[in-house]
Amino acid sequence: MVSLGIINQVCSTEIKKENGMDKILLTPREVGKITGISANTIRKMCKDDPEFPSFMNGSHHKISRAGLEMWVEQQCQKVQSLKRA
């Protein structure tokens, strides 16, 4: 599970286009640059978190940009509901 500190950081991060292009699939390194979470943590999430929007392409993790955006929104909503409780 991802810590609340990491989720708060991601919630304040807008997922931006890379070089003006909207890539559909991202690498853990690219997701790390976007979110501020280390690529190693992203790889661990790919491996351990079944809700994280990733899959293996050969021996490489790929993360869906659209899935990542939805996942971030869901995590932000979870954090907000915990703050209200």
BALOBA-1460 file (C-alpha; in Angstrom, 3 decimals):
// residues 85
<rec num="1" residu="m" x="0.000" y="0.000" z="0.000"/>
<rec num="2" residu="v" x="1.205" y="3.515" z="-0.761"/>
<rec num="3" residu="s" x="1.742" y="5.960" z="2.106"/>
<rec num="4" residu="l" x="-0.588" y="8.937" z="2.554"/>
<rec num="5" residu="g" x="2.362" y="11.326" z="2.134"/>
<rec num="6" residu="i" x="3.051" y="9.983" z="-1.335"/>
<rec num="7" residu="i" x="-0.636" y="10.173" z="-2.258"/>
<rec num="8" residu="n" x="-0.877" y="13.782" z="-1.022"/>
<rec num="9" residu="q" x="2.129" y="14.629" z="-3.188"/>
<rec num="10" residu="v" x="0.575" y="12.940" z="-6.226"/>
<rec num="11" residu="c" x="-2.810" y="14.584" z="-5.649"/>
<rec num="12" residu="s" x="-1.180" y="17.962" z="-6.093"/>
<rec num="13" residu="t" x="0.594" y="16.873" z="-9.290"/>
<rec num="14" residu="e" x="-0.991" y="17.345" z="-12.672"/>
<rec num="15" residu="i" x="-0.205" y="14.570" z="-15.146"/>
<rec num="16" residu="k" x="1.381" y="16.505" z="-17.982"/>
<rec num="17" residu="k" x="2.003" y="15.726" z="-21.605"/>
<rec num="18" residu="e" x="5.557" y="14.781" z="-22.503"/>
<rec num="19" residu="n" x="7.059" y="16.900" z="-25.299"/>
<rec num="20" residu="g" x="3.561" y="18.023" z="-26.262"/>
<rec num="21" residu="m" x="2.509" y="14.432" z="-26.952"/>
<rec num="22" residu="d" x="0.055" y="12.383" z="-25.012"/>
<rec num="23" residu="k" x="1.712" y="8.976" z="-24.623"/>
<rec num="24" residu="i" x="-0.742" y="6.170" z="-23.886"/>
<rec num="25" residu="l" x="1.737" y="3.958" z="-22.033"/>
<rec num="26" residu="l" x="4.390" y="5.132" z="-19.609"/>
<rec num="27" residu="t" x="7.438" y="3.523" z="-18.028"/>
<rec num="28" residu="p" x="7.995" y="3.506" z="-14.255"/>
<rec num="29" residu="r" x="10.698" y="6.159" z="-14.764"/>
<rec num="30" residu="e" x="8.264" y="8.429" z="-16.656"/>
<rec num="31" residu="v" x="5.580" y="7.929" z="-14.006"/>
<rec num="32" residu="g" x="8.194" y="8.752" z="-11.380"/>
<rec num="33" residu="k" x="9.050" y="12.025" z="-13.118"/>
<rec num="34" residu="i" x="5.367" y="12.920" z="-13.395"/>
<rec num="35" residu="t" x="4.405" y="12.046" z="-9.822"/>
<rec num="36" residu="g" x="7.601" y="12.615" z="-7.883"/>
<rec num="37" residu="i" x="7.529" y="8.997" z="-6.672"/>
<rec num="38" residu="s" x="10.741" y="7.058" z="-7.266"/>
<rec num="39" residu="a" x="10.825" y="4.667" z="-10.209"/>
<rec num="40" residu="n" x="11.673" y="1.831" z="-7.786"/>
<rec num="41" residu="t" x="8.529" y="2.550" z="-5.758"/>
<rec num="42" residu="i" x="6.490" y="2.634" z="-8.975"/>
<rec num="43" residu="r" x="7.955" y="-0.754" z="-9.975"/>
<rec num="44" residu="k" x="7.048" y="-2.145" z="-6.541"/>
<rec num="45" residu="m" x="3.498" y="-0.830" z="-6.952"/>
<rec num="46" residu="c" x="3.322" y="-2.453" z="-10.404"/>
<rec num="47" residu="k" x="4.337" y="-5.756" z="-8.860"/>
<rec num="48" residu="d" x="2.449" y="-5.650" z="-5.547"/>
<rec num="49" residu="d" x="-0.685" y="-3.511" z="-6.016"/>
<rec num="50" residu="p" x="-3.333" y="-5.233" z="-8.161"/>
<rec num="51" residu="e" x="-5.275" y="-1.958" z="-8.409"/>
<rec num="52" residu="f" x="-2.325" y="-0.070" z="-9.922"/>
<rec num="53" residu="p" x="-2.910" y="0.295" z="-13.708"/>
<rec num="54" residu="s" x="0.111" y="-1.593" z="-15.010"/>
<rec num="55" residu="f" x="1.036" y="-4.681" z="-16.973"/>
<rec num="56" residu="m" x="4.161" y="-6.460" z="-18.136"/>
<rec num="57" residu="n" x="5.382" y="-6.035" z="-21.706"/>
<rec num="58" residu="g" x="8.008" y="-8.743" z="-21.877"/>
<rec num="59" residu="s" x="10.181" y="-7.978" z="-18.861"/>
<rec num="60" residu="h" x="9.171" y="-4.302" z="-18.660"/>
<rec num="61" residu="h" x="6.385" y="-2.671" z="-16.674"/>
<rec num="62" residu="k" x="4.049" y="-0.381" z="-18.619"/>
<rec num="63" residu="i" x="1.528" y="1.948" z="-16.981"/>
<rec num="64" residu="s" x="-1.598" y="3.212" z="-18.690"/>
<rec num="65" residu="r" x="-1.738" y="7.025" z="-18.647"/>
<rec num="66" residu="a" x="-5.541" y="7.025" z="-18.502"/>
<rec num="67" residu="g" x="-5.509" y="4.326" z="-15.833"/>
<rec num="68" residu="l" x="-2.906" y="6.268" z="-13.845"/>
<rec num="69" residu="e" x="-5.053" y="9.396" z="-13.925"/>
<rec num="70" residu="m" x="-8.071" y="7.426" z="-12.657"/>
<rec num="71" residu="w" x="-5.964" y="5.666" z="-10.013"/>
<rec num="72" residu="v" x="-4.581" y="8.980" z="-8.739"/>
<rec num="73" residu="e" x="-8.104" y="10.413" z="-8.522"/>
<rec num="74" residu="q" x="-9.297" y="7.349" z="-6.572"/>
<rec num="75" residu="q" x="-6.360" y="7.622" z="-4.166"/>
<rec num="76" residu="c" x="-7.063" y="11.333" z="-3.652"/>
<rec num="77" residu="q" x="-10.700" y="10.562" z="-2.870"/>
<rec num="78" residu="k" x="-9.630" y="7.919" z="-0.333"/>
<rec num="79" residu="v" x="-7.336" y="10.421" z="1.373"/>
<rec num="80" residu="q" x="-10.057" y="13.059" z="1.464"/>
<rec num="81" residu="s" x="-12.540" y="10.614" z="3.023"/>
<rec num="82" residu="l" x="-9.954" y="9.642" z="5.676"/>
<rec num="83" residu="k" x="-9.398" y="13.317" z="6.518"/>
<rec num="84" residu="r" x="-13.143" y="13.814" z="7.006"/>
<rec num="85" residu="a" x="-13.479" y="10.824" z="9.341"/>
